[in-house]
């Protein structure tokens, strides 16, 4: 009797409990624009990233659910130089190479990052400007590295290329979410990957990075860039001809006046 | 100058732009950012007016102003040299008409200039790899603009004072520097009224060629005093010949930049040109109404201002301690 009861209980509860553990909420994500074309009128763009959380069997769990959205541009190897005062003038003294510095990085979250994730999770998922993996090369002591990191991140932040926007993911009924991220005109071309993370109790439950935004020059801007890169001789000659022509026309026009 | 600084601050706050400011924005494909067209045209016009008034290319103003505005230094230098080409064309024609160009001397200067731009390109790359290109550019500006501005200031002040007191200055004796006289191999430059070694103008062309490449300047502000006081050329061919040399050397520097740094932004250059070619014509007309010594005093003031601003920039704690360079 007892055994049968236990068995019945096991049969009754096992699958559902197991189901609850394996069936994770699903993240549906999208973005206002999958393609950004850089043309002569391009002054930057604001992207709206949005989506919904589909809970298993539609049951919204109790407690807080948080969403963080990261938009990341292509990475580039860079040299960061630091100016110091030498003999009264400021000149570049130290430098560090970063092998993989993102050209663009913006993170929006529904609450401040340190309130929703622990340090380890934040480090794993590179959440926040102070956790970017820049891959410095060479032997550098940590104090120096910290200084360069801070300087580099701060420079990009003020240029609008790096952004950390806590509390800007708007959530509706713990199901719908929406975030706006600004892209300045000085972005580089490439594929920008948007990663959305569903966070609960300090841990990332689901992550989804299947939204990609392609930024590229089109039309005239693309033509000029390709010309300058691949047909430099022709491009240079064209620049010279245009300036000669404009100067000559102006001279002629004013002589008539 | 104030315009450029103002705009530089403005461009940082991309979010805070009004609708009218945004309507004037245009994207520069090579510089890779958007700028206000009106600011660029006005900047070109201001520089063009100066170049029309004084017969200098005006590159020494364009490059720093563009950098203040937020254009990457290399793009600023490369595109400014393209602009100087356009700004000097009509001047060269005007001087040719009245026989104010010594083509023989000009050719020697241009050959020196070509070699100089090639050498300058190598220097540019070395300095960039070393990470000291900004500092070298700033120091070059301070030293050159400071000394030439100072010299011009002293000379024009004496002239102004003399004309106020009604005492004409004794005409300056025209003669070349003793070092020039000692060089071997002499050629006759008829229009310049000189019998000197071609090595001197060749070296002068070479030096300005390097400066054109590094600073995006035509070099007129060095060329003119050097022709007068070092070579001792006759004054009526100095400006025309200097413009002639500037025309060819900036053309060469545009080509070299296009081939090596690939930093010539044709859109930026066109808008600068639209401003500067018109400004140059207005400046040339204004110059005819002004007394030459006051004109020189004014130019000396502008040159010294730029030099002082650059010097302060070196000594003050810069806004940006960190700079980023792509590998």
Interface residues (C-beta under 8 A of the other chain):
Chain A: X38 X39 X40 X41 X42 X43 X44 X76 X77 X78 X79 X80 X81 X82 X83 X85 X88 X89 X90 X91 X92 X95 X97 X101 X148 X151 X152 X154 X155 X156 X158 X159 X160 X182 X184 X185 X186 X188 X217 X220 X221 X222 X224 X225 X228 X229 X232 X233 X235 X236 X237 X238 X239 X240 X242 X243 X244 X246 X247 X248 X249 X250 X251 X254
Chain B: X12 X14 X15 X17 X22 X25 X26 X27 X29 X30 X32 X33 X34 X82 X83 X85 X86 X87 X88 X89 X90 X93 X94 X131 X132 X134 X135 X139 X251 X254 X255 X257 X258 X259 X262 X264 X266 X267 X269 X270 X273 X274 X277 X278 X280 X281 X314 X315 X316 X317 X318 X320 X321 X322 X323 X324 X325 X326 X327
